[in-house]
Amino acid sequence: MYRITADHERPYEEKVRELIHIGRAYLNVEIGFLTEISDGTQRIIEASGDHELLQPGESCPLSNAYCQQTIEQEDALTIQNAVIEGLEDDPAYERFGLESYIGSKVVLDGEVYGTFCFADSEPRNQPFTETEETFVELMAEWVSYELFQQRAKKRIKQQRDQLEEFAGIVSHDLRNPLSVAQGHLNLAEETGEPEHFQQSQNALNRMDALIDDLLVLARDGQDIAETETIDIAALIEECWSLVSTDGTTITVTTDATITADRSRLLQLFENLFRNAIEHGGENVTVRVGTLNNADGIYVEDDGPGIPDEDRDQVFDDGYSTGESGTGLGLTIVKQIVEAHGWEIRVTDSVDGGVRFNITGVTLRDY
């Protein structure tokens, strides 16, 4: 077992499969499997054995599995003979027909991730020994450690990628307006003409906007806080009051609610509205509604739209066709969408402007 777990060159999935094979042989059972438990559902991640319901990808309600009892106790759950132990009417016994079982919970960041289990369609002649229980518990602890390491590596990579992005933005995008401001201040000193002060102020305002957007990206990242049920129309009214200018109008054609992180959803709509105003002008009309298949929402405008060849770039850091934009607004939008597990796509609006379709969203009638 140590030879497998200590091999850092082998993929995690391969090591799990081999550990399950070793566990089956050591415990002399037919079946071994690793599960993930989420939202009251048990899903098989890896498995070894011929049981048709205990194969990778199979799932069932947690209440129909022995794993429900497994995660409710501190030590490993053991069943020597299901019938003798009074489990013949248990939903797990009725579904899987397992006469004997041993399993231990897998804990990740203080929360139950799933279980590491072994079972057989025949009862055991002898109870599982303390050594066998410890063996399964150690396997479950190893899975916990490996998953923690994977999650930590992913976070470190995300942070490193973010730092590289920020370094590029700071070195390029902030340097440009800084040079503009310095140049116009020098001209103002030489000529005394007031328009140079205004040009310097414009450059400083752009730097201020860039810093604000960078802070949003740096502080919030890919995480969301607690979600709540939100009235979309009411939230949009609040957002519009923060970004609208004279001549712009908005139409909302949905009365649905959405489950989301409220503060981040505010950021999403604010950035989409600012993008429409920046590129569509002060007379732009913005519309927000529910997609026909009720799988999400759209935000569109009647501005000039985005050329097909540019649509793959609009969410990249620094991409902007407007003079006053930071190029980070749509990057923030995409980040918020992905943090909620949704998807976003750019297409044409009915008036030839730009339309953002946000899908994978669970909507409910208000």
C-alpha positions as a Markdown table, in Angstrom:
| # | Residue | x | y | z |
|---|---|---|---|---|
| 1 | Met | 0.0 | 0.0 | 0.0 |
| 2 | Tyr | 2.8 | 2.4 | 0.9 |
| 3 | Arg | 4.5 | 1.7 | -2.4 |
| 4 | Ile | 1.4 | 2.9 | -4.2 |
| 5 | Thr | 0.6 | 6.0 | -2.1 |
| 6 | Ala | 4.2 | 7.2 | -2.1 |
| 7 | Asp | 4.6 | 7.1 | -5.8 |
| 8 | His | 4.2 | 10.7 | -6.8 |
| 9 | Glu | 4.6 | 10.0 | -10.5 |
| 10 | Arg | 1.4 | 8.0 | -10.8 |
| 11 | Pro | -1.9 | 9.7 | -11.3 |
| 12 | Tyr | -4.3 | 9.9 | -8.4 |
| 13 | Glu | -7.1 | 7.9 | -10.2 |
| 14 | Glu | -4.7 | 5.1 | -11.0 |
| 15 | Lys | -3.6 | 4.8 | -7.4 |
| 16 | Val | -7.2 | 4.8 | -6.2 |
| 17 | Arg | -8.0 | 1.9 | -8.6 |
| 18 | Glu | -5.0 | -0.1 | -7.4 |
| 19 | Leu | -5.8 | 0.5 | -3.8 |
| 20 | Ile | -9.3 | -0.8 | -4.3 |
| 21 | His | -8.0 | -4.0 | -5.9 |
| 22 | Ile | -5.6 | -4.5 | -3.0 |
| 23 | Gly | -8.4 | -3.8 | -0.5 |
| 24 | Arg | -10.7 | -6.4 | -2.2 |
| 25 | Ala | -7.9 | -9.0 | -2.0 |
| 26 | Tyr | -6.9 | -8.2 | 1.6 |
| 27 | Leu | -10.5 | -8.2 | 2.9 |
| 28 | Asn | -11.6 | -11.1 | 0.6 |
| 29 | Val | -14.7 | -9.3 | -0.7 |
| 30 | Glu | -16.3 | -9.0 | -4.1 |
| 31 | Ile | -16.6 | -5.2 | -4.4 |
| 32 | Gly | -14.7 | -2.1 | -3.6 |
| 33 | Phe | -15.6 | 1.5 | -4.4 |
| 34 | Leu | -15.0 | 5.2 | -3.7 |
| 35 | Thr | -18.0 | 7.5 | -3.6 |
| 36 | Glu | -18.6 | 11.2 | -3.7 |
| 37 | Ile | -21.6 | 12.5 | -1.7 |
| 38 | Ser | -23.3 | 15.8 | -2.6 |
| 39 | Asp | -26.9 | 17.2 | -2.2 |
| 40 | Gly | -28.2 | 13.9 | -0.7 |
| 41 | Thr | -26.9 | 11.8 | -3.6 |
| 42 | Gln | -24.2 | 9.1 | -3.7 |
| 43 | Arg | -22.1 | 8.8 | -6.9 |
| 44 | Ile | -19.6 | 6.1 | -7.6 |
| 45 | Ile | -16.2 | 7.6 | -8.6 |
| 46 | Glu | -14.1 | 4.5 | -8.8 |
| 47 | Ala | -15.0 | 0.8 | -8.4 |
| 48 | Ser | -13.8 | -2.7 | -8.7 |
| 49 | Gly | -16.2 | -5.7 | -9.0 |
| 50 | Asp | -19.1 | -7.0 | -11.0 |
| 51 | His | -22.0 | -5.4 | -9.2 |
| 52 | Glu | -24.0 | -3.5 | -11.9 |
| 53 | Leu | -25.2 | -0.8 | -9.5 |
| 54 | Leu | -21.7 | -0.1 | -8.1 |
| 55 | Gln | -19.8 | 1.0 | -11.2 |
| 56 | Pro | -18.2 | 4.4 | -11.9 |
| 57 | Gly | -20.8 | 7.0 | -12.8 |
| 58 | Glu | -23.7 | 5.1 | -11.1 |
| 59 | Ser | -25.6 | 7.1 | -8.4 |
| 60 | Cys | -28.5 | 6.8 | -6.0 |
| 61 | Pro | -30.1 | 8.7 | -3.2 |
| 62 | Leu | -27.9 | 8.6 | -0.1 |
| 63 | Ser | -30.8 | 7.3 | 1.9 |
| 64 | Asn | -30.7 | 4.1 | -0.2 |
| 65 | Ala | -27.0 | 3.4 | 0.6 |
| 66 | Tyr | -25.1 | 2.0 | 3.6 |
| 67 | Cys | -22.9 | 5.1 | 3.2 |
| 68 | Gln | -25.6 | 7.2 | 4.9 |
| 69 | Gln | -24.8 | 5.3 | 8.2 |
| 70 | Thr | -21.1 | 5.4 | 7.4 |
| 71 | Ile | -20.9 | 9.2 | 7.4 |
| 72 | Glu | -22.9 | 9.5 | 10.5 |
| 73 | Gln | -20.4 | 7.8 | 12.8 |
| 74 | Glu | -16.8 | 8.5 | 13.7 |
| 75 | Asp | -15.2 | 5.1 | 13.0 |
| 76 | Ala | -15.7 | 2.7 | 10.1 |
| 77 | Leu | -19.1 | 1.1 | 9.7 |
| 78 | Thr | -19.0 | -2.7 | 9.6 |
| 79 | Ile | -21.8 | -5.2 | 8.7 |
| 80 | Gln | -21.0 | -8.9 | 9.1 |
| 81 | Asn | -24.4 | -10.3 | 8.2 |
| 82 | Ala | -27.1 | -7.8 | 7.1 |
| 83 | Val | -30.1 | -10.2 | 7.7 |
| 84 | Ile | -29.0 | -11.2 | 11.2 |
| 85 | Glu | -28.3 | -7.6 | 12.1 |
| 86 | Gly | -31.9 | -6.7 | 11.2 |
| 87 | Leu | -31.2 | -4.8 | 7.9 |
| 88 | Glu | -33.4 | -6.9 | 5.6 |
| 89 | Asp | -35.9 | -4.0 | 5.3 |
| 90 | Asp | -33.2 | -1.4 | 5.0 |
| 91 | Pro | -33.4 | 0.5 | 1.6 |
| 92 | Ala | -29.7 | -0.1 | 1.1 |
| 93 | Tyr | -30.1 | -3.8 | 1.5 |
| 94 | Glu | -33.2 | -3.9 | -0.8 |
| 95 | Arg | -31.4 | -1.9 | -3.5 |
| 96 | Phe | -27.9 | -3.5 | -3.5 |
| 97 | Gly | -28.4 | -6.9 | -1.8 |
| 98 | Leu | -25.1 | -6.5 | 0.1 |
| 99 | Glu | -24.8 | -9.0 | 3.0 |
| 100 | Ser | -21.5 | -7.7 | 4.4 |
| 101 | Tyr | -19.9 | -4.2 | 4.2 |
| 102 | Ile | -17.1 | -2.1 | 5.6 |
| 103 | Gly | -16.7 | 1.6 | 4.9 |
| 104 | Ser | -15.1 | 4.8 | 6.2 |
| 105 | Lys | -16.0 | 8.4 | 5.4 |
| 106 | Val | -13.7 | 10.7 | 3.4 |
| 107 | Val | -13.4 | 14.2 | 4.9 |
| 108 | Leu | -12.1 | 17.2 | 2.9 |
| 109 | Asp | -11.7 | 20.6 | 4.5 |
| 110 | Gly | -13.8 | 19.6 | 7.5 |
| 111 | Glu | -16.7 | 18.4 | 5.3 |
| 112 | Val | -17.7 | 14.9 | 4.2 |
| 113 | Tyr | -16.6 | 14.3 | 0.6 |
| 114 | Gly | -17.7 | 10.7 | 0.3 |
| 115 | Thr | -16.8 | 7.2 | 1.4 |
| 116 | Phe | -14.3 | 4.4 | 0.8 |
| 117 | Cys | -16.1 | 1.1 | 1.0 |
| 118 | Phe | -15.9 | -2.7 | 0.4 |
| 119 | Ala | -18.7 | -5.1 | 0.3 |
| 120 | Asp | -19.9 | -8.6 | -0.6 |
| 121 | Ser | -23.1 | -10.3 | -1.6 |
| 122 | Glu | -22.4 | -13.0 | 1.0 |
| 123 | Pro | -22.2 | -12.7 | 4.8 |
| 124 | Arg | -18.9 | -13.1 | 6.6 |
| 125 | Asn | -18.2 | -16.0 | 8.9 |
| 126 | Gln | -16.3 | -13.7 | 11.2 |
| 127 | Pro | -16.6 | -10.0 | 12.1 |
| 128 | Phe | -14.3 | -7.5 | 10.5 |
| 129 | Thr | -11.2 | -7.2 | 12.7 |
| 130 | Glu | -9.9 | -4.1 | 14.3 |
| 131 | Thr | -6.9 | -4.3 | 11.9 |
| 132 | Glu | -9.2 | -4.5 | 8.9 |
| 133 | Glu | -11.2 | -1.5 | 10.1 |
| 134 | Thr | -7.9 | 0.5 | 10.5 |
| 135 | Phe | -6.9 | -0.5 | 7.0 |
| 136 | Val | -10.1 | 0.9 | 5.5 |
| 137 | Glu | -9.8 | 4.1 | 7.6 |
| 138 | Leu | -6.3 | 4.7 | 6.5 |
| 139 | Met | -7.4 | 4.3 | 2.9 |
| 140 | Ala | -10.1 | 6.9 | 3.4 |
| 141 | Glu | -7.6 | 9.3 | 5.1 |
| 142 | Trp | -5.2 | 8.9 | 2.2 |
| 143 | Val | -8.0 | 9.9 | -0.3 |
| 144 | Ser | -8.7 | 12.9 | 1.9 |
| 145 | Tyr | -5.0 | 13.9 | 1.8 |
| 146 | Glu | -4.7 | 13.4 | -1.9 |
| 147 | Leu | -7.9 | 15.5 | -2.6 |
| 148 | Phe | -6.7 | 18.2 | -0.3 |
| 149 | Gln | -3.4 | 18.3 | -2.2 |
| 150 | Gln | -5.1 | 18.5 | -5.5 |
| 151 | Arg | -7.3 | 21.4 | -4.3 |
| 152 | Ala | -4.3 | 23.2 | -2.9 |
| 153 | Lys | -2.4 | 22.9 | -6.1 |
| 154 | Lys | -5.3 | 24.2 | -8.1 |
| 155 | Arg | -5.7 | 27.2 | -5.8 |
| 156 | Ile | -1.9 | 27.9 | -6.1 |
| 157 | Lys | -2.1 | 27.7 | -9.9 |
| 158 | Gln | -5.1 | 30.0 | -10.0 |
| 159 | Gln | -3.3 | 32.5 | -7.8 |
| 160 | Arg | -0.1 | 32.3 | -9.8 |
| 161 | Asp | -2.1 | 32.8 | -13.0 |
| 162 | Gln | -3.8 | 35.8 | -11.5 |
| 163 | Leu | -0.6 | 37.4 | -10.4 |
| 164 | Glu | 0.8 | 37.0 | -13.9 |
| 165 | Glu | -2.3 | 38.6 | -15.4 |
| 166 | Phe | -2.1 | 41.5 | -12.9 |
| 167 | Ala | 1.6 | 42.0 | -13.5 |
| 168 | Gly | 0.9 | 42.3 | -17.2 |
| 169 | Ile | -2.0 | 44.8 | -16.7 |
| 170 | Val | -0.1 | 46.9 | -14.2 |
| 171 | Ser | 3.1 | 47.0 | -16.3 |
| 172 | His | 1.2 | 47.9 | -19.5 |
| 173 | Asp | -2.3 | 49.3 | -19.0 |
| 174 | Leu | -1.4 | 51.4 | -15.9 |
| 175 | Arg | 1.9 | 52.6 | -17.4 |
| 176 | Asn | 0.2 | 54.1 | -20.5 |
| 177 | Pro | -2.2 | 56.5 | -18.7 |
| 178 | Leu | 0.6 | 57.3 | -16.2 |
| 179 | Ser | 2.8 | 58.4 | -19.1 |
| 180 | Val | 0.0 | 60.4 | -20.6 |
| 181 | Ala | -0.6 | 62.2 | -17.3 |
| 182 | Gln | 3.1 | 63.0 | -16.9 |
| 183 | Gly | 3.4 | 64.2 | -20.4 |
| 184 | His | 0.5 | 66.6 | -20.2 |
| 185 | Leu | 1.7 | 67.9 | -16.8 |
| 186 | Asn | 5.0 | 68.7 | -18.4 |
| 187 | Leu | 3.2 | 70.6 | -21.2 |
| 188 | Ala | 1.0 | 72.4 | -18.7 |
| 189 | Glu | 4.1 | 73.6 | -16.9 |
| 190 | Glu | 5.7 | 74.8 | -20.1 |
| 191 | Thr | 2.6 | 76.4 | -21.7 |
| 192 | Gly | 0.2 | 77.1 | -18.9 |
| 193 | Glu | -2.7 | 75.9 | -21.1 |
| 194 | Pro | -5.5 | 74.5 | -19.0 |
| 195 | Glu | -6.6 | 71.7 | -21.4 |
| 196 | His | -3.4 | 69.8 | -20.5 |
| 197 | Phe | -4.6 | 69.6 | -16.9 |
| 198 | Gln | -7.9 | 68.1 | -18.1 |
| 199 | Gln | -6.0 | 65.6 | -20.2 |
| 200 | Ser | -4.0 | 64.7 | -17.1 |
| 201 | Gln | -7.2 | 64.3 | -15.1 |
| 202 | Asn | -8.7 | 62.0 | -17.7 |
| 203 | Ala | -5.6 | 59.8 | -17.6 |
| 204 | Leu | -5.7 | 59.7 | -13.8 |
| 205 | Asn | -9.5 | 58.8 | -13.9 |
| 206 | Arg | -8.7 | 55.9 | -16.2 |
| 207 | Met | -6.0 | 54.7 | -13.7 |
| 208 | Asp | -8.5 | 54.9 | -10.9 |
| 209 | Ala | -11.0 | 52.8 | -12.8 |
| 210 | Leu | -8.3 | 50.2 | -13.7 |
| 211 | Ile | -7.3 | 49.9 | -10.0 |
| 212 | Asp | -10.9 | 49.5 | -8.9 |
| 213 | Asp | -11.4 | 46.7 | -11.4 |
| 214 | Leu | -8.1 | 45.0 | -10.5 |
| 215 | Leu | -9.2 | 45.0 | -6.8 |
| 216 | Val | -12.4 | 43.3 | -7.7 |
| 217 | Leu | -10.5 | 40.6 | -9.6 |
| 218 | Ala | -7.9 | 40.2 | -6.8 |
| 219 | Arg | -10.3 | 40.2 | -3.8 |
| 220 | Asp | -13.2 | 38.2 | -5.1 |
| 221 | Gly | -11.4 | 35.7 | -7.4 |
| 222 | Gln | -13.4 | 32.6 | -8.4 |
| 223 | Asp | -15.2 | 32.4 | -5.0 |
| 224 | Ile | -18.8 | 33.3 | -4.1 |
| 225 | Ala | -20.2 | 33.9 | -0.7 |
| 226 | Glu | -23.5 | 32.5 | 0.5 |
| 227 | Thr | -26.3 | 32.5 | -2.1 |
| 228 | Glu | -29.9 | 33.7 | -1.7 |
| 229 | Thr | -33.1 | 33.9 | -3.7 |
| 230 | Ile | -33.1 | 37.2 | -5.6 |
| 231 | Asp | -35.8 | 39.1 | -7.5 |
| 232 | Ile | -34.0 | 39.8 | -10.8 |
| 233 | Ala | -36.2 | 42.8 | -11.7 |
| 234 | Ala | -35.6 | 44.5 | -8.4 |
| 235 | Leu | -31.9 | 43.9 | -8.5 |
| 236 | Ile | -31.6 | 45.3 | -12.1 |
| 237 | Glu | -33.5 | 48.4 | -11.0 |
| 238 | Glu | -30.9 | 48.9 | -8.2 |
| 239 | Cys | -28.0 | 48.3 | -10.7 |
| 240 | Trp | -29.4 | 50.6 | -13.3 |
| 241 | Ser | -29.6 | 53.5 | -10.8 |
| 242 | Leu | -25.9 | 53.2 | -10.3 |
| 243 | Val | -24.8 | 53.2 | -14.0 |
| 244 | Ser | -27.5 | 54.9 | -16.1 |
| 245 | Thr | -27.0 | 58.3 | -17.8 |
| 246 | Asp | -29.4 | 60.7 | -19.5 |
| 247 | Gly | -30.8 | 59.2 | -22.7 |
| 248 | Thr | -30.2 | 55.5 | -21.8 |
| 249 | Thr | -33.2 | 53.3 | -21.2 |
| 250 | Ile | -33.7 | 49.7 | -20.0 |
| 251 | Thr | -36.5 | 47.2 | -20.4 |
| 252 | Val | -36.9 | 44.2 | -18.1 |
| 253 | Thr | -39.2 | 41.4 | -19.3 |
| 254 | Thr | -38.7 | 38.8 | -16.6 |
| 255 | Asp | -40.3 | 38.4 | -13.2 |
| 256 | Ala | -38.2 | 35.3 | -12.3 |
| 257 | Thr | -36.0 | 34.9 | -9.3 |
| 258 | Ile | -32.5 | 33.6 | -9.3 |
| 259 | Thr | -30.3 | 31.9 | -6.6 |
| 260 | Ala | -26.9 | 33.7 | -6.5 |
| 261 | Asp | -24.4 | 35.7 | -4.5 |
| 262 | Arg | -26.2 | 39.0 | -4.4 |
| 263 | Ser | -23.1 | 41.3 | -4.3 |
| 264 | Arg | -21.4 | 39.5 | -7.2 |
| 265 | Leu | -24.6 | 39.5 | -9.2 |
| 266 | Leu | -24.8 | 43.2 | -8.8 |
| 267 | Gln | -21.2 | 43.4 | -10.1 |
| 268 | Leu | -22.2 | 41.3 | -13.1 |
| 269 | Phe | -25.1 | 43.5 | -14.2 |
| 270 | Glu | -23.3 | 46.7 | -13.5 |
| 271 | Asn | -20.4 | 45.7 | -15.7 |
| 272 | Leu | -22.8 | 44.5 | -18.5 |
| 273 | Phe | -24.7 | 47.8 | -18.4 |
| 274 | Arg | -21.5 | 49.9 | -18.3 |
| 275 | Asn | -20.3 | 47.9 | -21.3 |
| 276 | Ala | -23.5 | 48.7 | -23.2 |
| 277 | Ile | -23.3 | 52.4 | -22.5 |
| 278 | Glu | -19.6 | 52.6 | -23.2 |
| 279 | His | -20.0 | 51.0 | -26.7 |
| 280 | Gly | -23.6 | 51.9 | -27.5 |
| 281 | Gly | -23.5 | 55.6 | -26.5 |
| 282 | Glu | -25.8 | 57.6 | -24.2 |
| 283 | Asn | -28.9 | 56.8 | -26.2 |
| 284 | Val | -28.5 | 53.0 | -26.0 |
| 285 | Thr | -31.5 | 50.8 | -25.0 |
| 286 | Val | -30.7 | 47.8 | -22.8 |
| 287 | Arg | -33.1 | 44.8 | -22.5 |
| 288 | Val | -33.0 | 42.0 | -19.9 |
| 289 | Gly | -35.1 | 38.9 | -20.1 |
| 290 | Thr | -35.4 | 35.1 | -19.7 |
| 291 | Leu | -34.2 | 32.8 | -22.4 |
| 292 | Asn | -36.9 | 30.9 | -24.3 |
| 293 | Asn | -35.9 | 27.5 | -22.8 |
| 294 | Ala | -35.9 | 29.1 | -19.3 |
| 295 | Asp | -32.3 | 27.9 | -18.9 |
| 296 | Gly | -31.0 | 31.4 | -18.1 |
| 297 | Ile | -31.2 | 35.1 | -18.8 |
| 298 | Tyr | -29.9 | 37.5 | -21.5 |
| 299 | Val | -28.7 | 41.1 | -21.5 |
| 300 | Glu | -28.7 | 42.8 | -24.9 |
| 301 | Asp | -28.6 | 46.3 | -26.4 |
| 302 | Asp | -29.3 | 48.1 | -29.7 |
| 303 | Gly | -25.7 | 49.4 | -30.1 |
| 304 | Pro | -23.2 | 48.7 | -32.8 |
| 305 | Gly | -22.6 | 45.1 | -31.7 |
| 306 | Ile | -19.4 | 43.1 | -31.7 |
| 307 | Pro | -17.9 | 41.7 | -34.9 |
| 308 | Asp | -17.8 | 37.9 | -35.2 |
| 309 | Glu | -14.0 | 37.8 | -35.3 |
| 310 | Asp | -13.8 | 39.7 | -32.0 |
| 311 | Arg | -16.2 | 37.7 | -29.9 |
| 312 | Asp | -13.7 | 35.2 | -28.7 |
| 313 | Gln | -11.6 | 38.0 | -27.3 |
| 314 | Val | -14.2 | 40.1 | -25.4 |
| 315 | Phe | -13.6 | 38.3 | -22.1 |
| 316 | Asp | -9.8 | 38.6 | -22.3 |
| 317 | Asp | -8.1 | 40.9 | -19.8 |
| 318 | Gly | -7.6 | 44.4 | -21.3 |
| 319 | Tyr | -9.8 | 43.9 | -24.4 |
| 320 | Ser | -11.8 | 47.1 | -25.1 |
| 321 | Thr | -12.8 | 49.0 | -28.2 |
| 322 | Gly | -13.9 | 52.0 | -26.1 |
| 323 | Glu | -11.7 | 54.9 | -25.2 |
| 324 | Ser | -12.8 | 55.1 | -21.6 |
| 325 | Gly | -13.1 | 51.4 | -20.8 |
| 326 | Thr | -10.6 | 49.5 | -18.7 |
| 327 | Gly | -10.9 | 46.2 | -20.6 |
| 328 | Leu | -11.6 | 44.4 | -17.4 |
| 329 | Gly | -15.4 | 44.7 | -17.1 |
| 330 | Leu | -16.2 | 41.7 | -19.2 |
| 331 | Thr | -13.4 | 39.7 | -17.6 |
| 332 | Ile | -15.1 | 40.3 | -14.2 |
| 333 | Val | -18.5 | 39.3 | -15.8 |
| 334 | Lys | -17.1 | 36.0 | -17.0 |
| 335 | Gln | -15.4 | 35.4 | -13.6 |
| 336 | Ile | -18.7 | 35.9 | -11.8 |
| 337 | Val | -20.6 | 33.6 | -14.2 |
| 338 | Glu | -18.1 | 30.8 | -13.9 |
| 339 | Ala | -17.9 | 31.2 | -10.1 |
| 340 | His | -21.7 | 30.3 | -10.0 |
| 341 | Gly | -21.2 | 27.4 | -12.4 |
| 342 | Trp | -23.0 | 29.1 | -15.3 |
| 343 | Glu | -21.8 | 29.8 | -18.8 |
| 344 | Ile | -21.9 | 33.0 | -21.0 |
| 345 | Arg | -21.9 | 33.4 | -24.7 |
| 346 | Val | -21.8 | 36.5 | -27.0 |
| 347 | Thr | -24.2 | 36.7 | -29.9 |
| 348 | Asp | -26.3 | 39.3 | -31.9 |
| 349 | Ser | -29.3 | 41.1 | -30.4 |
| 350 | Val | -32.5 | 41.5 | -32.3 |
| 351 | Asp | -31.5 | 45.0 | -33.2 |
| 352 | Gly | -28.0 | 44.1 | -34.3 |
| 353 | Gly | -26.4 | 45.1 | -31.1 |
| 354 | Val | -24.6 | 42.7 | -28.7 |
| 355 | Arg | -26.4 | 40.1 | -26.6 |
| 356 | Phe | -25.0 | 38.1 | -23.7 |
| 357 | Asn | -26.7 | 34.8 | -23.0 |
| 358 | Ile | -26.0 | 33.4 | -19.5 |
| 359 | Thr | -27.0 | 29.7 | -19.3 |
| 360 | Gly | -27.1 | 27.0 | -16.7 |
| 361 | Val | -29.0 | 29.2 | -14.4 |
| 362 | Thr | -31.9 | 27.9 | -12.3 |
| 363 | Leu | -34.8 | 30.3 | -12.5 |
| 364 | Arg | -38.1 | 30.3 | -10.6 |
| 365 | Asp | -41.3 | 32.3 | -11.2 |
| 366 | Tyr | -41.5 | 35.1 | -8.7 |
